[in-house]
Amino acid sequence: MAETSDDSSSTHHISLWYFVIAFLCITLTQLVHAVILPRALQLWLPEASLVMLVGLVAGAIIAAVNHELLVEAVTFKPWVFFHVLLPPIIFYAGYSLEKNHGHVFFANIGTVTLLAVVGTAASAAITAGFMELVMQTSPASVKRWTTAECFLFGTLVGATDPVATLSVFKSVGA
């Protein structure tokens, strides 16, 4: 029994250290994002690229350590997103929309909806067609996707936020 208690205490102690390290990393990332990025890095490194680099570094550290407790601590559970993170985001978006530009948005809701649906469908179809073309011209050694898989990929990629993409292009001067 004493061994089990020691193991439990040791596991709790290790997971507490991982939490502290993760908290410090998040704090450091926020400091870099709030202080350094607007002044220096934003001239040649877009914010989306920096976030991707932080994710790559964090993923490499987790893969290198390969400790079960660390992997368990950073594993993102879907219910946390859907029940904790997403509702405040939607609430804030709806609340600030009415206050700022709600009248313009709701006056043009038909046009906005039409362009959103048609634009997303067109983007998905173009991406799927391009992937189908790539699969047809790829060497035989590459596993080829079926047409359904190409359309699935096109649907996933076609639903990305075009406003974010355009803002990245604008920030890099393209």
CORWONOR-V592847 format. One record per residue. N is the residue number from 1. RES is the residue in one small letter. SS is DSSP state (a for helix, b for strand, c for the rest). PHI is phi as a letter, one per 20 degrees, with the letter a starting at -180 (999 if undefined). D_FIRST is the distance of its C-alpha to the first C-alpha in Angstrom with 1 decimal. Layout:
BEGIN
n=N res=RES ss=SS phi=PHI d_first=D_FIRST
n=N res=RES ss=SS phi=PHI d_first=D_FIRST
END
This chain:
BEGIN
n=1 res=m ss=c phi=999 d_first=0.0
n=2 res=a ss=a phi=f d_first=3.8
n=3 res=e ss=a phi=f d_first=5.4
n=4 res=t ss=a phi=f d_first=5.3
n=5 res=s ss=a phi=f d_first=6.4
n=6 res=d ss=a phi=f d_first=8.8
n=7 res=d ss=a phi=f d_first=10.0
n=8 res=s ss=a phi=f d_first=10.8
n=9 res=s ss=a phi=f d_first=12.5
n=10 res=s ss=a phi=f d_first=14.3
n=11 res=t ss=a phi=f d_first=15.5
n=12 res=h ss=a phi=f d_first=16.7
n=13 res=h ss=a phi=f d_first=18.4
n=14 res=i ss=a phi=f d_first=20.1
n=15 res=s ss=a phi=f d_first=21.3
n=16 res=l ss=a phi=f d_first=22.7
n=17 res=w ss=a phi=f d_first=24.7
n=18 res=y ss=a phi=f d_first=26.0
n=19 res=f ss=a phi=f d_first=27.1
n=20 res=v ss=a phi=f d_first=28.9
n=21 res=i ss=a phi=f d_first=30.5
n=22 res=a ss=a phi=f d_first=31.6
n=23 res=f ss=a phi=f d_first=33.0
n=24 res=l ss=a phi=f d_first=34.9
n=25 res=c ss=a phi=f d_first=36.3
n=26 res=i ss=a phi=f d_first=37.5
n=27 res=t ss=a phi=f d_first=39.1
n=28 res=l ss=a phi=f d_first=40.8
n=29 res=t ss=a phi=f d_first=42.1
n=30 res=q ss=a phi=f d_first=43.5
n=31 res=l ss=a phi=f d_first=45.1
n=32 res=v ss=a phi=f d_first=46.7
n=33 res=h ss=a phi=f d_first=47.8
n=34 res=a ss=a phi=e d_first=49.3
n=35 res=v ss=a phi=d d_first=50.9
n=36 res=i ss=a phi=e d_first=51.6
n=37 res=l ss=a phi=g d_first=52.2
n=38 res=p ss=a phi=f d_first=55.1
n=39 res=r ss=a phi=e d_first=56.9
n=40 res=a ss=c phi=d d_first=56.5
n=41 res=l ss=a phi=f d_first=54.8
n=42 res=q ss=a phi=f d_first=56.4
n=43 res=l ss=a phi=f d_first=59.7
n=44 res=w ss=c phi=c d_first=58.6
n=45 res=l ss=c phi=c d_first=55.1
n=46 res=p ss=c phi=f d_first=54.7
n=47 res=e ss=a phi=f d_first=51.7
n=48 res=a ss=a phi=f d_first=50.6
n=49 res=s ss=a phi=f d_first=50.6
n=50 res=l ss=a phi=f d_first=48.5
n=51 res=v ss=a phi=f d_first=45.9
n=52 res=m ss=a phi=f d_first=45.9
n=53 res=l ss=a phi=f d_first=45.5
n=54 res=v ss=a phi=f d_first=42.6
n=55 res=g ss=a phi=f d_first=40.9
n=56 res=l ss=a phi=f d_first=41.7
n=57 res=v ss=a phi=f d_first=40.3
n=58 res=a ss=a phi=f d_first=37.1
n=59 res=g ss=a phi=f d_first=36.8
n=60 res=a ss=a phi=f d_first=37.4
n=61 res=i ss=a phi=f d_first=34.7
n=62 res=i ss=a phi=f d_first=32.2
n=63 res=a ss=a phi=f d_first=33.4
n=64 res=a ss=a phi=f d_first=33.3
n=65 res=v ss=a phi=f d_first=29.8
n=66 res=n ss=c phi=l d_first=28.5
n=67 res=h ss=c phi=e d_first=25.0
n=68 res=e ss=a phi=g d_first=23.3
n=69 res=l ss=a phi=f d_first=22.2
n=70 res=l ss=a phi=f d_first=25.8
n=71 res=v ss=a phi=f d_first=27.3
n=72 res=e ss=a phi=f d_first=25.3
n=73 res=a ss=a phi=f d_first=26.2
n=74 res=v ss=a phi=e d_first=29.9
n=75 res=t ss=c phi=f d_first=30.2
n=76 res=f ss=c phi=e d_first=32.8
n=77 res=k ss=c phi=e d_first=32.2
n=78 res=p ss=a phi=g d_first=35.5
n=79 res=w ss=a phi=f d_first=34.8
n=80 res=v ss=a phi=f d_first=34.5
n=81 res=f ss=a phi=f d_first=38.0
n=82 res=f ss=a phi=f d_first=39.6
n=83 res=h ss=a phi=d d_first=38.1
n=84 res=v ss=a phi=d d_first=37.6
n=85 res=l ss=a phi=e d_first=40.0
n=86 res=l ss=a phi=f d_first=42.9
n=87 res=p ss=a phi=g d_first=44.0
n=88 res=p ss=a phi=f d_first=44.8
n=89 res=i ss=a phi=f d_first=46.7
n=90 res=i ss=a phi=f d_first=48.8
n=91 res=f ss=a phi=f d_first=49.4
n=92 res=y ss=a phi=f d_first=50.5
n=93 res=a ss=a phi=f d_first=52.8
n=94 res=g ss=a phi=f d_first=54.4
n=95 res=y ss=a phi=f d_first=54.8
n=96 res=s ss=a phi=f d_first=56.3
n=97 res=l ss=a phi=f d_first=58.6
n=98 res=e ss=a phi=f d_first=60.5
n=99 res=k ss=a phi=f d_first=60.9
n=100 res=n ss=a phi=e d_first=62.0
n=101 res=h ss=c phi=c d_first=63.8
n=102 res=g ss=a phi=f d_first=63.1
n=103 res=h ss=a phi=f d_first=66.8
n=104 res=v ss=a phi=f d_first=67.6
n=105 res=f ss=a phi=f d_first=64.6
n=106 res=f ss=a phi=f d_first=65.4
n=107 res=a ss=a phi=f d_first=69.1
n=108 res=n ss=c phi=d d_first=68.4
n=109 res=i ss=a phi=f d_first=65.5
n=110 res=g ss=a phi=f d_first=67.5
n=111 res=t ss=a phi=f d_first=68.2
n=112 res=v ss=a phi=f d_first=64.7
n=113 res=t ss=a phi=f d_first=63.2
n=114 res=l ss=a phi=f d_first=65.8
n=115 res=l ss=a phi=f d_first=65.3
n=116 res=a ss=a phi=f d_first=61.5
n=117 res=v ss=a phi=f d_first=61.6
n=118 res=v ss=a phi=f d_first=64.4
n=119 res=g ss=a phi=f d_first=63.1
n=120 res=t ss=a phi=f d_first=59.6
n=121 res=a ss=a phi=f d_first=61.1
n=122 res=a ss=a phi=f d_first=63.6
n=123 res=s ss=a phi=f d_first=61.0
n=124 res=a ss=a phi=f d_first=58.7
n=125 res=a ss=a phi=f d_first=61.7
n=126 res=i ss=a phi=f d_first=63.0
n=127 res=t ss=a phi=f d_first=59.6
n=128 res=a ss=a phi=f d_first=59.2
n=129 res=g ss=a phi=f d_first=62.7
n=130 res=f ss=a phi=f d_first=62.1
n=131 res=m ss=a phi=f d_first=58.9
n=132 res=e ss=a phi=f d_first=60.8
n=133 res=l ss=a phi=f d_first=63.5
n=134 res=v ss=a phi=f d_first=61.0
n=135 res=m ss=a phi=f d_first=59.5
n=136 res=q ss=a phi=f d_first=62.9
n=137 res=t ss=a phi=e d_first=63.9
n=138 res=s ss=c phi=f d_first=60.6
n=139 res=p ss=c phi=f d_first=60.6
n=140 res=a ss=c phi=f d_first=59.6
n=141 res=s ss=c phi=f d_first=56.5
n=142 res=v ss=c phi=e d_first=54.9
n=143 res=k ss=c phi=f d_first=53.2
n=144 res=r ss=c phi=e d_first=55.6
n=145 res=w ss=c phi=e d_first=54.7
n=146 res=t ss=c phi=f d_first=56.3
n=147 res=t ss=a phi=f d_first=58.5
n=148 res=a ss=a phi=f d_first=55.8
n=149 res=e ss=a phi=f d_first=53.3
n=150 res=c ss=a phi=f d_first=55.9
n=151 res=f ss=a phi=f d_first=56.5
n=152 res=l ss=a phi=f d_first=52.8
n=153 res=f ss=a phi=f d_first=52.5
n=154 res=g ss=a phi=f d_first=55.7
n=155 res=t ss=a phi=f d_first=54.3
n=156 res=l ss=a phi=f d_first=51.1
n=157 res=v ss=a phi=f d_first=53.0
n=158 res=g ss=a phi=f d_first=56.0
n=159 res=a ss=c phi=e d_first=54.1
n=160 res=t ss=c phi=f d_first=53.3
n=161 res=d ss=c phi=f d_first=54.8
n=162 res=p ss=a phi=f d_first=58.3
n=163 res=v ss=a phi=f d_first=58.6
n=164 res=a ss=a phi=f d_first=55.8
n=165 res=t ss=a phi=f d_first=57.3
n=166 res=l ss=a phi=f d_first=60.7
n=167 res=s ss=a phi=f d_first=59.3
n=168 res=v ss=a phi=f d_first=57.8
n=169 res=f ss=a phi=g d_first=61.1
n=170 res=k ss=a phi=f d_first=62.9
n=171 res=s ss=a phi=f d_first=60.7
n=172 res=v ss=c phi=e d_first=61.3
n=173 res=g ss=c phi=n d_first=65.0
n=174 res=a ss=c phi=e d_first=65.4
END
